[in-house]
Amino acid sequence: MPRFLVERLFDDISDDDMLEAAVRSDTVRRSDFPDLTWEHSYVCVEDDGKILSFCIYEAPDEDAIRRHGAAFGSHVVGRVWRIVDDISPAILAEKLASRSPAARR
């Protein structure tokens, strides 16, 4: 199933309200969007104090992501990107190790 990076934009939101939004998001996802899988999220703060998050989901399509966001509210879904590959130090090392010695140079 495709994976997506989802930008969620919040205005002024307290830590408690953010926790409630996360719980509501997951509750709505499990009950109304069983085809979505939430992998993890990063919560960030802009210089002006606005909160945003970047969430990783498996979903059939972008529309499902946007419908889920509208269903739990308290934010606006910004940009949505389809993820085409993962890279990390461990994945990089694995990929390099699988190459021939001549190709590693």
N, C-alpha and C positions, 0 to 999 in steps of 0.2 A: 504494500500500500504506500502511496506517496507520503513524504514527510514535508512539513512546512515550518518555517520560522514566522511567527506572528508577532507584530508590533501592537501592543495595547497601550492606549494613551489614557491616563487618569489625570484629573485636575488635582485639587487639594484633597488628599486622602490620608487619614491617620493610619498608623500601623494596625490598629484594631479593625478599621474599615477594610484595609487591604486583606487582612486575614479572612474576614467575612466574605469578601468578594471571591477569594480563592476557594473557600469552602462552597459557596454558591455555584461557582463555575464548575467545580468537580461534581457536585450533586446534580446539576442540570446535565452535564456531560453523561454521567452514568445512567440517568433516567431517560433522557430524551435523545441523546446522540451516542448510542452504544458503538457506532462505527468509528468514533474518534478515540484516540489514545493519547493522553497527555504524558509526555516524557519528562519534561522539567521546564522551569522558568528562571529567568534572571530579572530581578527587580532593580531598576536604576533610578537615579534622580538627576534631573536636568539642572543647569546652573541657576535657573529661575525657581527651583524648588518643585517643579512639576514631576510627578512620578510616571514612569512608563515601565513596561515589562516586555521582555522578549521570551516567547514561549515556543517550545518545540512540540509539535503534534504530528501524529499519523492521522490522515483523513482521506476520504475518497476524493475530495476536491476543495478548492478555495471557498466555494459557496457554503459548504458544510461548516467550515471554520467561521465564516461571517455570520451564519445563522445561529451558531452556538454563542458567539459573542453578543449578538442582539438579545438572545434569550436570557442571559444572566445579567445584562445591563451593567451599570456603574462605570462604564468606560466606552471608549470608541476604538474599534479595530482600525489601525492605521494600515501600514503596508503588510503584505503577505508575500513571502517568497517561497518557492518550491526548493527544497534542499536536494541537490544533485550528488553530493558526496560528503563524507566526513573525513576530517584529518585531525590528528593529535600526535604528540610525540611518539606514543606507542604504535599507532597505526603507521606513521612515517617509518619508524624503525622496522616494522614488519614488512612494509613494501620494499624498503631498501634491501633487507636481508634476502628477499625472494628473487632479487635481480642477480644476474651473473656478475662476477667481479669486474669484468671489463665495462659493464654498463653502469657500475657504481661510481666510476671516475668522472 
